[in-house]
């Protein structure tokens, strides 16, 4: 799973089986979460990362439609 984490990037990369994304995308905040980590990371954290990633790449008007998700 690859997500863009402008805020949580350093924390995520410090975890096992999480690494900067390939093709130079890692320098722009993208991280790849490998299968072993997906099984170990709490689902709530993965959901937060998906929301953070969506907010980072979605148009602002669509990102604003997320209800109940932390900014």
Legacy VTK file of the C-alpha trace (Angstrom):
# vtk DataFile Version 3.0
C-alpha trace
ASCII
DATASET POLYDATA
POINTS 71 float
0.000 0.000 0.000
1.430 3.401 -0.920
0.163 6.653 0.568
1.281 10.278 0.739
1.935 11.306 4.341
2.975 14.945 4.574
2.508 15.001 8.380
3.119 11.385 9.455
5.970 10.570 7.074
8.857 10.421 9.571
6.846 8.392 12.075
5.693 5.926 9.422
9.167 5.365 7.968
10.487 4.579 11.463
8.227 1.492 11.549
9.364 -1.896 10.290
8.313 -2.738 6.728
7.492 0.877 5.894
9.820 2.578 3.438
9.964 5.633 1.169
8.146 4.933 -2.081
10.227 4.127 -5.142
10.807 6.083 -8.336
11.786 9.194 -6.346
8.320 9.580 -4.876
9.642 9.066 -1.341
11.264 12.502 -1.349
7.781 13.984 -1.848
6.256 12.302 1.196
5.057 9.031 -0.340
5.629 5.842 1.675
5.069 2.191 0.859
3.682 -0.034 3.595
4.642 -3.625 2.896
2.326 -6.569 3.611
3.859 -7.573 6.980
3.361 -4.037 8.304
-0.227 -3.867 7.066
-0.975 -6.915 9.201
0.730 -5.390 12.276
-0.307 -1.714 12.175
-3.605 -0.943 13.955
-6.453 -0.490 11.490
-7.246 2.941 12.960
-3.737 4.147 12.088
-4.051 2.823 8.536
-7.402 4.594 8.211
-5.846 7.841 9.457
-3.010 7.489 6.934
-5.458 6.871 4.084
-7.417 9.969 5.119
-4.206 12.034 5.386
-3.134 10.833 1.951
-6.521 11.608 0.414
-6.464 15.108 1.884
-2.956 15.622 0.478
-3.861 14.741 -3.108
-7.602 15.367 -3.521
-8.952 18.700 -4.714
-9.714 20.923 -1.710
-13.451 20.956 -2.412
-13.591 17.140 -2.278
-11.296 16.916 0.729
-13.613 19.307 2.575
-16.478 16.838 2.121
-14.887 14.315 4.472
-17.133 14.244 7.514
-15.798 13.274 10.908
-12.227 12.828 9.683
-9.458 14.699 11.460
-7.658 17.358 9.424
LINES 1 72
71 0 1 2 3 4 5 6 7 8 9 10 11 12 13 14 15 16 17 18 19 20 21 22 23 24 25 26 27 28 29 30 31 32 33 34 35 36 37 38 39 40 41 42 43 44 45 46 47 48 49 50 51 52 53 54 55 56 57 58 59 60 61 62 63 64 65 66 67 68 69 70
